[in-house]
Amino acid sequence: MALNTNKDLKLYYSISEVAQMFGVKESLLRYWEKEFPIISPRKVGGNIRQYRKEDVDNVRLVYYLVKEKGMTLAGAKQRLSQNKEIVARNSEILDRLKEIREELVRMRKELDYVT
């Protein structure tokens, strides 16, 4: 899940923006926040959450392990505690491969259109 480059300039994201980025419900993000200390959005004005880029990146790691790899929460916690950097690198590689695949599919459609 790559962030939109225009949104990369933002300092904070709302919980609804983050939920939309990953196609999950806000309640799931609040639950993950309780389960994974690495997800710690700033809370202002009561309980309004402001996610920094670092928080979004950590949500991406949890999403990758739980939703894409099918790990349990306990397994994801263990994997993140063992080596967060390897998980981050694998997630980034997968995101890049998905982008490449989308580009290749787009190119194939264009070639099909030309021929």
Sequence and secondary structure as in RCSB ss.txt:
>XXXX:A:sequence
MALNTNKDLKLYYSISEVAQMFGVKESLLRYWEKEFPIISPRKVGGNIRQYRKEDVDNVRLVYYLVKEKGMTLAG
AKQRLSQNKEIVARNSEILDRLKEIREELVRMRKELDYVT
>XXXX:A:secstr
    TTGGG S B HHHHHHHHT  HHHHHHHHHH TT   EEETTTEEEB HHHHHHHHHHHIIIIIS   HHH
HHHHHHHHHHHHHHHHHHHHHHHHHHHHHHHHHHHHHHH 
